[in-house]
Amino acid sequence: MGDKMSLNRSELRKKIMIILYQINVYEANNIDYIIDDIIKDIIEVDNEFVKDIVYGVTTYKTDLINKANEYLNGWTINRLGYTDQAILLMGIYELLYTKTPPIVVINESVNLAKNYSDEKVKNMINACLDKIYHSMEDYE
């Protein structure tokens, strides 16, 4: 599998962030879109991980937004930029619905936020995911 086309998970998450950003823009402007077409525009290779997360986030978007708002102290997710929203929703989805170790999810999200969000937002994303993770531990 070691061909140049195989991206690691961090690179794939960056692609997912861009795809979710794109979907956000279309929705905000009431533009019709086909998720698979957006995915193909951003990543040529068929990738299960990307599809799982993009479809997961779009399917559970309302739940994920509610969860974000519950843990964003005094903020709501719609006050964040589209890129920040994409990073946060992807992180929450991965925490709640995938087998990815929580520490990995939080690190990956914070790393994306380091590169694409400002310091304040990065800290908010970190705190929000951290709180969700700890709330999950309480149920285990």
Backbone as JSON Lines, residues from 0, in Angstrom:
{"i":0,"aa":"M","n":[0.81,-1.21,0.0],"ca":[0.0,0.0,0.0],"c":[0.85,1.27,0.0]}
{"i":1,"aa":"G","n":[2.15,1.14,0.02],"ca":[3.0,2.31,0.22],"c":[3.14,3.22,-0.98]}
{"i":2,"aa":"D","n":[2.08,3.34,-1.79],"ca":[2.19,4.26,-2.92],"c":[1.99,5.7,-2.46]}
{"i":3,"aa":"K","n":[2.36,6.62,-3.33],"ca":[2.31,8.03,-2.96],"c":[0.89,8.52,-2.7]}
{"i":4,"aa":"M","n":[-0.09,7.78,-3.18],"ca":[-1.47,8.23,-3.05],"c":[-2.03,7.97,-1.66]}
{"i":5,"aa":"S","n":[-1.39,7.12,-0.88],"ca":[-1.98,6.85,0.43],"c":[-1.59,7.94,1.42]}
{"i":6,"aa":"L","n":[-2.6,8.62,1.91],"ca":[-2.38,9.71,2.85],"c":[-2.54,9.17,4.26]}
{"i":7,"aa":"N","n":[-1.79,9.75,5.2],"ca":[-2.0,9.3,6.58],"c":[-3.25,9.97,7.15]}
{"i":8,"aa":"R","n":[-3.64,9.5,8.31],"ca":[-4.89,9.97,8.91],"c":[-4.91,11.48,9.12]}
{"i":9,"aa":"S","n":[-3.78,12.05,9.5],"ca":[-3.73,13.51,9.72],"c":[-4.03,14.25,8.42]}
{"i":10,"aa":"E","n":[-3.43,13.77,7.32],"ca":[-3.66,14.4,6.02],"c":[-5.11,14.21,5.59]}
{"i":11,"aa":"L","n":[-5.65,13.03,5.9],"ca":[-7.05,12.76,5.55],"c":[-7.99,13.67,6.34]}
{"i":12,"aa":"R","n":[-7.67,13.9,7.6],"ca":[-8.52,14.78,8.41],"c":[-8.51,16.21,7.86]}
{"i":13,"aa":"K","n":[-7.36,16.62,7.32],"ca":[-7.29,17.94,6.69],"c":[-8.25,18.0,5.5]}
{"i":14,"aa":"K","n":[-8.27,16.93,4.71],"ca":[-9.19,16.85,3.56],"c":[-10.64,16.88,4.04]}
{"i":15,"aa":"I","n":[-10.93,16.14,5.1],"ca":[-12.29,16.1,5.64],"c":[-12.7,17.49,6.09]}
{"i":16,"aa":"M","n":[-11.79,18.19,6.75],"ca":[-12.06,19.55,7.19],"c":[-12.47,20.43,6.0]}
{"i":17,"aa":"I","n":[-11.74,20.3,4.9],"ca":[-12.03,21.1,3.7],"c":[-13.39,20.72,3.12]}
{"i":18,"aa":"I","n":[-13.69,19.44,3.09],"ca":[-14.98,18.95,2.57],"c":[-16.13,19.48,3.43]}
{"i":19,"aa":"L","n":[-15.99,19.39,4.75],"ca":[-17.04,19.87,5.65],"c":[-17.19,21.38,5.55]}
{"i":20,"aa":"Y","n":[-16.1,22.07,5.36],"ca":[-16.12,23.52,5.16],"c":[-16.96,23.84,3.92]}
{"i":21,"aa":"Q","n":[-16.66,23.13,2.85],"ca":[-17.35,23.31,1.57],"c":[-18.86,23.08,1.73]}
{"i":22,"aa":"I","n":[-19.23,22.01,2.42],"ca":[-20.64,21.7,2.65],"c":[-21.31,22.84,3.42]}
{"i":23,"aa":"N","n":[-20.6,23.35,4.42],"ca":[-21.1,24.47,5.21],"c":[-21.4,25.69,4.34]}
{"i":24,"aa":"V","n":[-20.48,25.99,3.45],"ca":[-20.64,27.14,2.56],"c":[-21.87,26.94,1.67]}
{"i":25,"aa":"Y","n":[-22.0,25.75,1.1],"ca":[-23.16,25.46,0.24],"c":[-24.47,25.59,1.01]}
{"i":26,"aa":"E","n":[-24.49,25.03,2.22],"ca":[-25.71,25.08,3.01],"c":[-26.06,26.51,3.39]}
{"i":27,"aa":"A","n":[-25.06,27.28,3.76],"ca":[-25.29,28.68,4.16],"c":[-25.86,29.49,3.0]}
{"i":28,"aa":"N","n":[-25.51,29.1,1.78],"ca":[-25.96,29.84,0.6],"c":[-27.08,29.12,-0.16]}
{"i":29,"aa":"N","n":[-27.67,28.12,0.5],"ca":[-28.75,27.34,-0.12],"c":[-28.41,26.81,-1.5]}
{"i":30,"aa":"I","n":[-27.19,26.32,-1.64],"ca":[-26.76,25.73,-2.9],"c":[-26.9,24.21,-2.78]}
{"i":31,"aa":"D","n":[-27.52,23.59,-3.78],"ca":[-27.64,22.13,-3.77],"c":[-26.27,21.51,-3.99]}
{"i":32,"aa":"Y","n":[-26.04,20.38,-3.36],"ca":[-24.75,19.71,-3.53],"c":[-24.93,18.22,-3.37]}
{"i":33,"aa":"I","n":[-23.99,17.49,-3.91],"ca":[-23.95,16.03,-3.73],"c":[-22.66,15.74,-2.98]}
{"i":34,"aa":"I","n":[-22.81,15.13,-1.81],"ca":[-21.65,14.91,-0.94],"c":[-20.52,14.18,-1.69]}
{"i":35,"aa":"D","n":[-20.86,13.13,-2.42],"ca":[-19.82,12.37,-3.12],"c":[-19.03,13.23,-4.11]}
{"i":36,"aa":"D","n":[-19.71,14.18,-4.74],"ca":[-19.01,15.06,-5.7],"c":[-18.01,15.95,-4.98]}
{"i":37,"aa":"I","n":[-18.42,16.47,-3.82],"ca":[-17.51,17.32,-3.05],"c":[-16.3,16.5,-2.62]}
{"i":38,"aa":"I","n":[-16.56,15.29,-2.12],"ca":[-15.46,14.41,-1.68],"c":[-14.5,14.18,-2.85]}
{"i":39,"aa":"K","n":[-15.04,13.84,-4.03],"ca":[-14.2,13.56,-5.2],"c":[-13.38,14.78,-5.63]}
{"i":40,"aa":"D","n":[-13.96,15.98,-5.46],"ca":[-13.22,17.2,-5.8],"c":[-12.0,17.38,-4.91]}
{"i":41,"aa":"I","n":[-12.13,16.99,-3.65],"ca":[-11.08,17.26,-2.67],"c":[-10.08,16.11,-2.59]}
{"i":42,"aa":"I","n":[-10.57,14.89,-2.73],"ca":[-9.67,13.73,-2.66],"c":[-10.05,12.75,-3.76]}
{"i":43,"aa":"E","n":[-9.14,12.55,-4.7],"ca":[-9.45,11.76,-5.89],"c":[-9.65,10.29,-5.55]}
{"i":44,"aa":"V","n":[-8.86,9.83,-4.61],"ca":[-8.87,8.41,-4.27],"c":[-10.07,8.09,-3.38]}
{"i":45,"aa":"D","n":[-10.69,6.97,-3.63],"ca":[-11.79,6.52,-2.79],"c":[-11.24,6.16,-1.41]}
{"i":46,"aa":"N","n":[-11.77,6.75,-0.38],"ca":[-11.24,6.49,0.94],"c":[-12.36,6.31,1.96]}
{"i":47,"aa":"E","n":[-12.39,5.12,2.57],"ca":[-13.47,4.78,3.51],"c":[-13.49,5.7,4.72]}
{"i":48,"aa":"F","n":[-12.31,5.98,5.27],"ca":[-12.21,6.83,6.46],"c":[-12.85,8.2,6.19]}
{"i":49,"aa":"V","n":[-12.49,8.78,5.05],"ca":[-13.04,10.09,4.68],"c":[-14.56,10.01,4.55]}
{"i":50,"aa":"K","n":[-15.03,9.0,3.81],"ca":[-16.48,8.86,3.62],"c":[-17.2,8.66,4.93]}
{"i":51,"aa":"D","n":[-16.68,7.78,5.76],"ca":[-17.32,7.5,7.06],"c":[-17.5,8.78,7.85]}
{"i":52,"aa":"I","n":[-16.45,9.56,7.93],"ca":[-16.51,10.76,8.78],"c":[-17.37,11.85,8.15]}
{"i":53,"aa":"V","n":[-17.23,12.07,6.85],"ca":[-18.04,13.1,6.2],"c":[-19.52,12.75,6.3]}
{"i":54,"aa":"Y","n":[-19.86,11.5,5.98],"ca":[-21.26,11.11,6.05],"c":[-21.75,11.07,7.49]}
{"i":55,"aa":"G","n":[-20.88,10.67,8.4],"ca":[-21.23,10.65,9.81],"c":[-21.55,12.03,10.33]}
{"i":56,"aa":"V","n":[-20.67,12.99,10.03],"ca":[-20.87,14.36,10.5],"c":[-22.15,14.95,9.89]}
{"i":57,"aa":"T","n":[-22.38,14.71,8.61],"ca":[-23.57,15.29,7.98],"c":[-24.84,14.61,8.5]}
{"i":58,"aa":"T","n":[-24.78,13.32,8.75],"ca":[-25.94,12.59,9.25],"c":[-26.32,13.02,10.66]}
{"i":59,"aa":"Y","n":[-25.32,13.17,11.51],"ca":[-25.57,13.47,12.93],"c":[-25.38,14.94,13.26]}
{"i":60,"aa":"K","n":[-25.37,15.78,12.22],"ca":[-24.99,17.19,12.41],"c":[-25.76,17.88,13.55]}
{"i":61,"aa":"T","n":[-27.07,17.69,13.59],"ca":[-27.87,18.35,14.63],"c":[-27.42,17.93,16.02]}
{"i":62,"aa":"D","n":[-27.24,16.62,16.21],"ca":[-26.76,16.1,17.5],"c":[-25.4,16.67,17.85]}
{"i":63,"aa":"L","n":[-24.52,16.71,16.85],"ca":[-23.15,17.19,17.08],"c":[-23.16,18.67,17.45]}
{"i":64,"aa":"I","n":[-24.0,19.45,16.78],"ca":[-24.11,20.88,17.07],"c":[-24.64,21.08,18.49]}
{"i":65,"aa":"N","n":[-25.66,20.31,18.86],"ca":[-26.2,20.4,20.22],"c":[-25.15,20.07,21.27]}
{"i":66,"aa":"K","n":[-24.38,19.03,20.98],"ca":[-23.32,18.6,21.89],"c":[-22.27,19.7,22.01]}
{"i":67,"aa":"A","n":[-21.89,20.28,20.89],"ca":[-20.9,21.38,20.9],"c":[-21.42,22.54,21.75]}
{"i":68,"aa":"N","n":[-22.66,22.92,21.51],"ca":[-23.23,24.07,22.23],"c":[-23.34,23.81,23.72]}
{"i":69,"aa":"E","n":[-23.55,22.57,24.07],"ca":[-23.64,22.19,25.48],"c":[-22.3,22.43,26.2]}
{"i":70,"aa":"Y","n":[-21.2,22.23,25.47],"ca":[-19.88,22.29,26.11],"c":[-19.02,23.49,25.71]}
{"i":71,"aa":"L","n":[-19.52,24.34,24.84],"ca":[-18.79,25.57,24.49],"c":[-19.23,26.65,25.47]}
{"i":72,"aa":"N","n":[-18.44,26.89,26.47],"ca":[-18.84,27.82,27.53],"c":[-19.32,29.17,27.03]}
{"i":73,"aa":"G","n":[-20.62,29.42,27.16],"ca":[-21.16,30.72,26.81],"c":[-21.08,31.06,25.33]}
{"i":74,"aa":"W","n":[-20.73,30.08,24.51],"ca":[-20.65,30.29,23.07],"c":[-21.58,29.32,22.36]}
{"i":75,"aa":"T","n":[-21.85,29.6,21.1],"ca":[-22.52,28.6,20.27],"c":[-21.66,28.38,19.04]}
{"i":76,"aa":"I","n":[-21.77,27.2,18.5],"ca":[-20.89,26.82,17.39],"c":[-21.08,27.73,16.18]}
{"i":77,"aa":"N","n":[-22.29,28.26,16.0],"ca":[-22.5,29.11,14.81],"c":[-21.77,30.45,14.9]}
{"i":78,"aa":"R","n":[-21.19,30.76,16.05],"ca":[-20.36,31.96,16.16],"c":[-18.93,31.69,15.69]}
{"i":79,"aa":"L","n":[-18.6,30.45,15.48],"ca":[-17.27,30.1,14.98],"c":[-17.27,30.16,13.46]}
{"i":80,"aa":"G","n":[-16.07,30.32,12.89],"ca":[-15.94,30.28,11.43],"c":[-16.2,28.87,10.91]}
{"i":81,"aa":"Y","n":[-16.44,28.76,9.62],"ca":[-16.75,27.45,9.02],"c":[-15.64,26.43,9.2]}
{"i":82,"aa":"T","n":[-14.4,26.89,9.12],"ca":[-13.28,25.97,9.3],"c":[-13.26,25.44,10.73]}
{"i":83,"aa":"D","n":[-13.44,26.37,11.69],"ca":[-13.47,25.98,13.1],"c":[-14.62,25.0,13.37]}
{"i":84,"aa":"Q","n":[-15.77,25.28,12.78],"ca":[-16.92,24.4,12.94],"c":[-16.61,23.01,12.4]}
{"i":85,"aa":"A","n":[-15.98,22.97,11.24],"ca":[-15.64,21.69,10.62],"c":[-14.72,20.86,11.53]}
{"i":86,"aa":"I","n":[-13.71,21.53,12.08],"ca":[-12.76,20.84,12.95],"c":[-13.48,20.31,14.2]}
{"i":87,"aa":"L","n":[-14.31,21.14,14.78],"ca":[-15.0,20.76,16.01],"c":[-16.01,19.63,15.78]}
{"i":88,"aa":"L","n":[-16.81,19.74,14.73],"ca":[-17.82,18.71,14.45],"c":[-17.16,17.37,14.12]}
{"i":89,"aa":"M","n":[-16.08,17.43,13.36],"ca":[-15.35,16.21,13.04],"c":[-14.8,15.58,14.32]}
{"i":90,"aa":"G","n":[-14.24,16.4,15.19],"ca":[-13.7,15.89,16.45],"c":[-14.77,15.26,17.33]}
{"i":91,"aa":"I","n":[-15.91,15.95,17.45],"ca":[-16.99,15.42,18.29],"c":[-17.51,14.12,17.69]}
{"i":92,"aa":"Y","n":[-17.67,14.1,16.37],"ca":[-18.15,12.87,15.71],"c":[-17.19,11.71,15.99]}
{"i":93,"aa":"E","n":[-15.9,11.97,15.82],"ca":[-14.92,10.9,16.03],"c":[-14.91,10.42,17.49]}
{"i":94,"aa":"L","n":[-15.07,11.36,18.42],"ca":[-15.12,10.98,19.83],"c":[-16.31,10.07,20.11]}
{"i":95,"aa":"L","n":[-17.48,10.47,19.62],"ca":[-18.72,9.8,19.99],"c":[-19.01,8.54,19.18]}
{"i":96,"aa":"Y","n":[-18.62,8.53,17.92],"ca":[-19.1,7.47,17.03],"c":[-18.03,6.57,16.43]}
{"i":97,"aa":"T","n":[-16.76,6.8,16.74],"ca":[-15.73,5.94,16.14],"c":[-14.87,5.31,17.24]}
{"i":98,"aa":"K","n":[-14.04,4.4,16.82],"ca":[-13.16,3.69,17.76],"c":[-11.81,4.39,17.92]}
{"i":99,"aa":"T","n":[-11.64,5.54,17.25],"ca":[-10.37,6.26,17.39],"c":[-10.15,6.63,18.85]}
{"i":100,"aa":"P","n":[-8.96,6.34,19.4],"ca":[-8.7,6.69,20.8],"c":[-8.91,8.18,21.03]}
{"i":101,"aa":"P","n":[-9.65,8.55,22.09],"ca":[-9.97,9.95,22.36],"c":[-8.76,10.88,22.35]}
{"i":102,"aa":"I","n":[-7.65,10.43,22.9],"ca":[-6.45,11.27,22.96],"c":[-5.98,11.63,21.55]}
{"i":103,"aa":"V","n":[-6.11,10.68,20.62],"ca":[-5.73,10.91,19.22],"c":[-6.69,11.92,18.59]}
{"i":104,"aa":"V","n":[-7.98,11.73,18.82],"ca":[-8.99,12.65,18.27],"c":[-8.71,14.08,18.72]}
{"i":105,"aa":"I","n":[-8.49,14.25,20.02],"ca":[-8.28,15.58,20.57],"c":[-6.99,16.19,20.03]}
{"i":106,"aa":"N","n":[-5.91,15.41,20.0],"ca":[-4.64,15.91,19.46],"c":[-4.77,16.34,18.0]}
{"i":107,"aa":"E","n":[-5.42,15.49,17.21],"ca":[-5.57,15.79,15.78],"c":[-6.39,17.07,15.58]}
{"i":108,"aa":"S","n":[-7.45,17.2,16.36],"ca":[-8.32,18.38,16.24],"c":[-7.56,19.65,16.63]}
{"i":109,"aa":"V","n":[-6.82,19.55,17.72],"ca":[-6.06,20.7,18.2],"c":[-4.96,21.07,17.19]}
{"i":110,"aa":"N","n":[-4.34,20.06,16.59],"ca":[-3.32,20.34,15.58],"c":[-3.9,21.05,14.36]}
{"i":111,"aa":"L","n":[-5.08,20.61,13.92],"ca":[-5.74,21.31,12.81],"c":[-6.05,22.74,13.22]}
{"i":112,"aa":"A","n":[-6.57,22.89,14.43],"ca":[-6.93,24.23,14.92],"c":[-5.7,25.13,15.04]}
{"i":113,"aa":"K","n":[-4.55,24.53,15.4],"ca":[-3.3,25.31,15.48],"c":[-2.99,25.93,14.13]}
{"i":114,"aa":"N","n":[-3.24,25.16,13.08],"ca":[-2.9,25.61,11.73],"c":[-3.97,26.46,11.07]}
{"i":115,"aa":"Y","n":[-5.22,26.29,11.47],"ca":[-6.31,26.93,10.71],"c":[-7.21,27.84,11.55]}
{"i":116,"aa":"S","n":[-7.04,27.86,12.85],"ca":[-7.89,28.7,13.7],"c":[-6.98,29.63,14.5]}
{"i":117,"aa":"D","n":[-7.58,30.62,15.15],"ca":[-6.72,31.44,16.02],"c":[-6.59,30.78,17.39]}
{"i":118,"aa":"E","n":[-5.72,31.33,18.2],"ca":[-5.37,30.74,19.5],"c":[-6.6,30.55,20.39]}
{"i":119,"aa":"K","n":[-7.44,31.57,20.43],"ca":[-8.62,31.52,21.3],"c":[-9.54,30.36,20.89]}
{"i":120,"aa":"V","n":[-9.77,30.24,19.59],"ca":[-10.65,29.19,19.08],"c":[-10.01,27.82,19.28]}
{"i":121,"aa":"K","n":[-8.71,27.75,19.07],"ca":[-8.0,26.48,19.3],"c":[-8.22,26.02,20.74]}
{"i":122,"aa":"N","n":[-8.1,26.94,21.68],"ca":[-8.3,26.59,23.09],"c":[-9.74,26.2,23.38]}
{"i":123,"aa":"M","n":[-10.69,26.87,22.71],"ca":[-12.1,26.51,22.88],"c":[-12.39,25.11,22.36]}
{"i":124,"aa":"I","n":[-11.83,24.8,21.19],"ca":[-12.02,23.47,20.61],"c":[-11.43,22.41,21.53]}
{"i":125,"aa":"N","n":[-10.23,22.69,22.01],"ca":[-9.56,21.77,22.92],"c":[-10.42,21.54,24.18]}
{"i":126,"aa":"A","n":[-10.88,22.61,24.79],"ca":[-11.67,22.51,26.02],"c":[-12.98,21.78,25.78]}
{"i":127,"aa":"C","n":[-13.64,22.09,24.67],"ca":[-14.92,21.49,24.35],"c":[-14.77,19.96,24.18]}
{"i":128,"aa":"L","n":[-13.79,19.55,23.39],"ca":[-13.58,18.11,23.15],"c":[-13.17,17.41,24.44]}
{"i":129,"aa":"D","n":[-12.35,18.08,25.22],"ca":[-11.91,17.52,26.49],"c":[-13.09,17.26,27.42]}
{"i":130,"aa":"K","n":[-14.0,18.23,27.5],"ca":[-15.18,18.08,28.36],"c":[-16.09,16.96,27.86]}
{"i":131,"aa":"I","n":[-16.26,16.87,26.54],"ca":[-17.1,15.8,25.99],"c":[-16.47,14.44,26.31]}
{"i":132,"aa":"Y","n":[-15.17,14.36,26.13],"ca":[-14.46,13.12,26.44],"c":[-14.67,12.73,27.91]}
{"i":133,"aa":"H","n":[-14.53,13.68,28.81],"ca":[-14.72,13.38,30.23],"c":[-16.17,13.05,30.56]}
{"i":134,"aa":"S","n":[-17.11,13.65,29.84],"ca":[-18.52,13.31,30.07],"c":[-18.8,11.88,29.61]}
{"i":135,"aa":"M","n":[-18.09,11.43,28.57],"ca":[-18.25,10.06,28.08],"c":[-17.7,9.07,29.1]}
{"i":136,"aa":"E","n":[-16.58,9.42,29.69],"ca":[-15.97,8.53,30.7],"c":[-16.96,8.25,31.82]}
{"i":137,"aa":"D","n":[-17.77,9.26,32.16],"ca":[-18.73,9.09,33.25],"c":[-19.76,8.01,32.95]}
{"i":138,"aa":"Y","n":[-20.01,7.78,31.66],"ca":[-21.04,6.8,31.3],"c":[-20.47,5.4,31.13]}
{"i":139,"aa":"E","n":[-19.16,5.29,31.05],"ca":[-18.58,3.99,30.74],"c":[-18.6,3.05,31.93]}
